Structure formats: structure tokens, C-alpha cells
């Protein structure tokens, strides 16, 4: 008897390790969950590499925003600033996530092997930035199609 396992195209995409550096990602979905200690909420962000010219196009990358670590690298502050680069940092702000689903953003990806370096490699987003000019049309097309206004294109 043959022992078999079915591998889908999505399985192959999830297995790819993205070359470290800045890349365009599409923000697919946001959900909330309790952190592992059950003392704070995390916003879970499902993304995928969104540059159609990249060999990693469509590779999913999951990211967690912790309410206990909003100012850490890759946290909610950098995410917010990527969409609002001219925000006056002396003013209070509210980071909203669900209205960003379907938009593109620039993400700095690295390969992580865990604290002890012994874990299997995985893709991790360590920072956020506004889209470079050559990619801004990705969000403009989405806004026109969905009728979404108010996105800061600067």
C-alpha cells in the first residue's frame, strides 16, 4: 500500500521563504484573538506578497499586532504611519485595521528561526512603510472600484 499526502498549490506557496527586504504585500484579512497569556488582544493580519513581478507573488505571510507592543518594530505605530505619513505625532490616533483589507502596503520581510535559532524558517514582517510611487496605483485602482475615499496618497 502506498502512503500518500495531497499537496495543494497553496501548500507550495506557504512553504516558500521570501527573500529578506522590502516588498509589496496585500492586506487580505484582519481578525482578533487573545494572546497566548490571555491578558491582551492581538490583531491577526493575513497578507500575501502582492508584486506580480516577484517570484514570491501570492506567498502568504501572517502578522500579529499586539496591543501590548504597539510601538515595537512592525507594530501598530509603524503600520498607522505607513498609511498616514504626515500624521502629527503629538496628536492621539486610532489605528483601524479592518478598513485596510484589500489595500497594498510596503513591508520589510525577514526570515525568522525563533528565539533559539532552531525553529523551521518562516516569513516575518518586521516593519511597514508607505508604498513607493511606482506601486501606488495598486491602491488607487481598489479605491475607484470600491468607492473608498479618504486614503492618504501622499
C-alpha positions as CSV (number, residue, x, y, z in Angstrom):
1,X,0.0,0.0,0.0
2,X,1.3,3.4,-1.0
3,X,1.4,6.1,1.7
4,X,0.4,9.4,0.1
5,X,-0.4,13.0,1.0
6,X,-2.0,15.6,-1.2
7,X,-0.1,18.9,-1.7
8,X,-2.1,21.8,-3.0
9,X,-0.7,24.9,-4.8
10,X,-1.4,26.8,-1.6
11,X,0.8,24.4,0.3
12,X,3.7,25.1,-2.1
13,X,3.2,28.9,-1.7
14,X,3.2,28.7,2.1
15,X,6.5,26.7,2.0
16,X,8.4,29.4,0.2
17,X,10.8,31.6,2.1
18,X,10.6,35.2,0.8
19,X,13.9,36.9,0.1
20,X,14.5,39.3,3.0
21,X,13.9,43.0,2.3
22,X,11.1,45.4,1.3
23,X,8.3,44.0,-0.7
24,X,4.7,44.9,-1.6
25,X,2.1,42.9,0.3
26,X,-1.7,42.9,0.0
27,X,-3.6,43.1,3.3
28,X,-6.1,40.3,2.9
29,X,-7.9,39.9,6.2
30,X,-7.8,41.0,9.8
31,X,-9.2,39.1,12.8
32,X,-8.8,39.4,16.6
33,X,-7.7,36.8,19.1
34,X,-6.5,36.7,22.7
35,X,-2.7,36.4,23.1
36,X,-1.2,33.2,24.4
37,X,-1.2,34.6,28.0
38,X,-4.9,35.6,27.7
39,X,-4.1,39.1,29.0
40,X,-4.3,41.2,25.8
41,X,-5.8,41.1,22.3
42,X,-3.9,40.6,19.1
43,X,-5.0,41.7,15.7
44,X,-4.0,39.0,13.2
45,X,-3.2,40.2,9.7
46,X,-3.2,37.8,6.8
47,X,-1.1,39.2,3.9
48,X,0.4,37.9,0.7
49,X,3.2,39.2,-1.5
50,X,1.4,41.5,-3.9
51,X,4.0,42.3,-6.5
52,X,3.0,40.4,-9.7
53,X,6.6,40.6,-11.0
54,X,8.0,38.9,-7.9
55,X,8.9,35.2,-7.8
56,X,7.2,35.2,-4.4
57,X,3.9,36.6,-5.7
58,X,1.0,35.2,-3.7
59,X,3.1,33.8,-0.8
60,X,1.1,34.3,2.4
61,X,2.7,36.0,5.4
62,X,0.8,36.1,8.7
63,X,1.5,39.0,11.1
64,X,0.3,39.7,14.7
65,X,-0.2,43.2,16.1
66,X,-0.2,43.1,19.9
67,X,-2.0,45.8,21.9
68,X,0.9,45.4,24.4
69,X,3.6,46.2,21.8
70,X,2.1,48.9,19.6
71,X,5.4,50.8,19.4
72,X,7.7,47.8,18.7
73,X,9.2,47.3,15.3
74,X,6.4,46.1,12.9
75,X,3.8,47.2,15.4
76,X,0.6,49.3,15.0
77,X,2.5,52.6,15.1
78,X,4.6,51.8,12.0
79,X,1.5,50.4,10.3
80,X,-0.5,53.5,11.1
81,X,2.3,55.8,9.9
82,X,2.6,53.9,6.6
83,X,-0.9,54.9,5.7
84,X,-0.7,58.3,7.4
85,X,2.9,59.5,6.8
86,X,2.1,63.2,7.6
87,X,0.3,62.4,10.9
88,X,1.2,64.9,13.7
89,X,2.8,62.5,16.3
90,X,1.7,64.9,19.0
91,X,-1.9,64.0,18.3
92,X,-3.7,60.9,19.6
93,X,-4.7,58.5,16.8
94,X,-6.8,55.4,16.5
95,X,-5.3,52.6,14.4
96,X,-8.1,51.0,12.4
97,X,-7.4,47.7,10.6
98,X,-10.5,46.2,9.0
99,X,-10.9,49.1,6.6
100,X,-7.4,48.3,5.2
101,X,-8.3,44.8,3.9
102,X,-7.7,44.7,0.2
103,X,-5.1,47.5,0.2
104,X,-1.4,47.2,-0.5
105,X,1.4,48.3,1.7
106,X,5.2,48.1,1.8
107,X,6.5,45.5,4.2
108,X,10.0,44.7,5.3
109,X,10.2,40.9,5.4
110,X,12.8,38.8,7.2
111,X,13.4,35.1,7.8
112,X,12.9,34.1,11.4
113,X,14.1,30.9,13.0
114,X,12.8,31.5,16.6
115,X,14.5,32.8,19.7
116,X,16.9,29.9,19.9
117,X,17.5,29.8,16.1
118,X,16.4,26.1,16.0
119,X,12.9,26.5,14.6
120,X,12.0,26.0,10.9
121,X,12.4,29.2,9.0
122,X,9.3,31.4,8.5
123,X,8.5,34.7,6.9
124,X,8.1,37.6,9.3
125,X,7.1,41.2,8.7
126,X,9.4,43.5,10.8
127,X,8.4,46.9,9.5
128,X,5.9,48.9,7.4
129,X,6.2,51.8,5.1
130,X,4.1,53.7,2.5
131,X,4.1,52.3,-1.0
132,X,6.8,53.6,-3.3
133,X,5.4,55.8,-6.1
134,X,5.6,53.0,-8.7
135,X,3.1,50.9,-6.7
136,X,0.6,53.5,-5.6
137,X,-1.7,52.7,-8.4
138,X,-2.5,49.4,-6.8
139,X,-4.5,51.1,-4.1
140,X,-5.9,53.8,-6.4
141,X,-7.5,51.0,-8.5
142,X,-9.0,49.5,-5.5
143,X,-10.4,52.8,-4.2
144,X,-12.0,53.6,-7.6
145,X,-13.6,50.1,-7.8
146,X,-14.8,50.1,-4.2
147,X,-15.7,53.8,-3.9
148,X,-13.4,54.1,-0.9
149,X,-12.3,57.6,0.0
150,X,-10.0,59.2,2.5
151,X,-6.9,57.2,1.9
152,X,-3.8,59.5,2.1
153,X,-2.0,59.1,-1.2
154,X,0.9,61.3,-0.2
